[in-house]
Amino acid sequence: MLTAGLLLGALLSALVLWLFSGLLSPVPPEWRHGAIVVAAVLALLRDTDVLSFPMPQNARQIPQDVLQRDLMRGTLQFGFELGTGVRTYVSASAPYVIALGVLLTGGSVATPIAIGTGFALGRALSPVVRLASGDVEGWDMRLADRLTPVKVVICAATVVALAVCGMP
């Protein structure tokens, strides 16, 4: 149920951004592409701690009572809220850049479906990989040590992909 909720929430967010992208279609494609690349560079500078600015997020955990009322429905709701990315903490900047990319580029409906699915699967696999490590506390410590470089690599790859690929 958690993965289903994650998928529903992430797809909803991505598809809403995609729908609103039509409102920005009068803006010249070069300007939209430039805005995405600039946002990606700013996000990269944020992830490397060169710049410090808050991201638009609700930096708190989803309340535990969501799961305590009804386990199945609560798990679906928890996954949905986690999947939307708007009711919980998102530590990396790359998802924001990718969301902006969906908003500014529009394109085929396949793009937000792929992005929403990827975001949901990434969030779903994280606890699975953590538990599969066999050393949850060690995994947490290794992740804490490597979180900044991982965020930087992901954001840098996003910057390069956006700069190279251009507008669809």
C-alpha positions as CSV (number, residue, x, y, z in Angstrom):
1,M,0.0,0.0,0.0
2,L,2.9,2.3,0.7
3,T,4.3,2.0,-2.8
4,A,0.9,2.4,-4.3
5,G,0.4,5.6,-2.3
6,L,3.9,6.8,-3.3
7,L,3.1,6.2,-6.9
8,L,-0.3,7.9,-6.8
9,G,1.1,10.9,-5.0
10,A,4.1,11.4,-7.2
11,L,2.1,10.9,-10.4
12,L,-0.5,13.4,-9.2
13,S,2.2,16.0,-8.4
14,A,4.0,15.5,-11.7
15,L,0.8,15.5,-13.8
16,V,-0.4,18.7,-12.1
17,L,2.9,20.4,-12.9
18,W,2.6,19.2,-16.5
19,L,-1.0,20.5,-16.8
20,F,0.1,23.9,-15.5
21,S,3.0,23.9,-18.0
22,G,0.5,25.0,-20.7
23,L,0.1,28.3,-18.9
24,L,3.8,29.0,-19.5
25,S,3.9,27.9,-23.2
26,P,3.8,31.6,-24.5
27,V,7.2,32.1,-22.9
28,P,9.9,31.5,-25.5
29,P,11.4,28.0,-25.2
30,E,15.0,29.5,-24.9
31,W,13.9,31.5,-21.8
32,R,12.3,28.5,-20.2
33,H,15.3,26.3,-20.9
34,G,17.6,29.0,-19.5
35,A,15.5,29.3,-16.4
36,I,15.8,25.6,-15.8
37,V,19.5,25.6,-16.2
38,V,19.9,28.6,-13.9
39,A,17.7,26.9,-11.3
40,A,19.8,23.7,-11.6
41,V,23.1,25.6,-11.2
42,L,21.6,27.4,-8.1
43,A,20.5,24.1,-6.7
44,L,23.9,22.6,-7.3
45,L,25.5,25.6,-5.4
46,R,22.9,25.0,-2.6
47,D,23.8,21.3,-2.4
48,T,27.5,22.2,-2.2
49,D,26.8,24.7,0.6
50,V,28.2,27.6,-1.5
51,L,24.8,29.2,-1.3
52,S,22.2,28.9,1.4
53,F,18.5,29.4,0.8
54,P,15.4,27.6,1.8
55,M,13.4,25.4,-0.6
56,P,9.6,25.6,-0.7
57,Q,8.8,22.7,1.5
58,N,6.9,21.6,4.6
59,A,10.0,20.6,6.6
60,R,8.3,18.2,8.9
61,Q,7.5,14.5,9.2
62,I,4.0,13.1,8.3
63,P,2.2,12.6,11.6
64,Q,2.4,9.1,13.0
65,D,-1.3,9.1,13.8
66,V,-2.0,8.7,10.1
67,L,-0.8,5.1,10.4
68,Q,-2.5,4.4,13.8
69,R,-6.1,5.1,12.7
70,D,-6.4,2.4,10.1
71,L,-3.2,0.6,9.0
72,M,-4.1,-0.1,5.4
73,R,-5.7,3.3,4.6
74,G,-3.1,5.0,6.7
75,T,-0.3,3.4,4.9
76,L,-1.8,4.4,1.6
77,Q,-2.3,8.0,2.8
78,F,1.2,8.1,4.3
79,G,2.6,6.9,0.9
80,F,0.5,9.4,-1.0
81,E,1.6,12.3,1.1
82,L,5.2,11.2,0.9
83,G,4.9,10.7,-2.8
84,T,3.6,14.2,-3.5
85,G,6.7,15.7,-1.9
86,V,4.8,18.6,-0.6
87,R,3.9,17.5,3.0
88,T,7.3,16.3,4.0
89,Y,11.0,17.1,4.0
90,V,12.9,16.7,0.7
91,S,16.6,17.0,1.5
92,A,18.0,17.3,-2.1
93,S,17.6,20.1,-4.5
94,A,17.4,18.0,-7.7
95,P,13.7,17.0,-7.3
96,Y,12.8,20.7,-7.3
97,V,14.8,21.3,-10.5
98,I,13.2,18.3,-12.1
99,A,9.7,19.6,-11.0
100,L,10.5,23.0,-12.5
101,G,11.6,21.3,-15.7
102,V,8.2,19.6,-16.0
103,L,6.5,22.9,-15.3
104,L,8.5,24.8,-17.8
105,T,8.8,22.3,-20.6
106,G,5.4,20.6,-20.9
107,G,5.9,18.1,-23.7
108,S,4.5,14.6,-23.8
109,V,2.5,13.2,-20.9
110,A,5.1,10.4,-20.8
111,T,7.6,12.8,-19.2
112,P,5.6,13.5,-16.0
113,I,4.6,9.8,-15.8
114,A,8.2,8.7,-16.0
115,I,9.4,11.4,-13.5
116,G,6.6,10.6,-11.0
117,T,7.2,6.9,-11.3
118,G,11.0,7.4,-10.7
119,F,10.4,9.7,-7.7
120,A,8.0,7.2,-6.2
121,L,10.3,4.2,-6.8
122,G,13.3,6.1,-5.3
123,R,11.3,6.8,-2.2
124,A,10.0,3.2,-2.0
125,L,13.4,1.5,-2.5
126,S,15.3,3.6,0.1
127,P,13.9,1.8,3.2
128,V,14.2,-1.5,1.5
129,V,17.9,-1.0,0.7
130,R,18.4,0.2,4.2
131,L,16.9,-2.9,5.7
132,A,18.6,-5.2,3.2
133,S,22.0,-3.9,4.2
134,G,21.8,-6.0,7.4
135,D,23.4,-3.2,9.4
136,V,20.7,-0.4,9.6
137,E,22.7,1.8,12.0
138,G,25.9,1.4,9.9
139,W,23.9,2.1,6.8
140,D,22.6,5.3,8.4
141,M,26.1,6.4,9.4
142,R,27.5,5.7,5.9
143,L,24.6,7.6,4.3
144,A,25.1,10.6,6.6
145,D,28.8,10.6,5.6
146,R,27.9,10.4,1.9
147,L,24.7,12.4,1.6
148,T,26.2,15.7,0.5
149,P,28.4,14.1,-2.3
150,V,25.4,12.0,-3.5
151,K,23.2,15.1,-3.6
152,V,25.9,17.0,-5.5
153,V,26.5,14.2,-8.1
154,I,22.7,13.9,-8.7
155,C,22.3,17.7,-9.0
156,A,25.4,18.0,-11.2
157,A,24.1,15.2,-13.5
158,T,20.7,17.1,-13.7
159,V,22.5,20.3,-14.7
160,V,24.6,18.6,-17.4
161,A,21.5,16.7,-18.7
162,L,19.5,19.9,-18.9
163,A,22.2,21.9,-20.5
164,V,23.0,19.3,-23.1
165,C,19.5,18.1,-23.9
166,G,17.8,21.4,-24.3
167,M,14.1,21.8,-24.7
168,P,11.9,18.9,-26.0
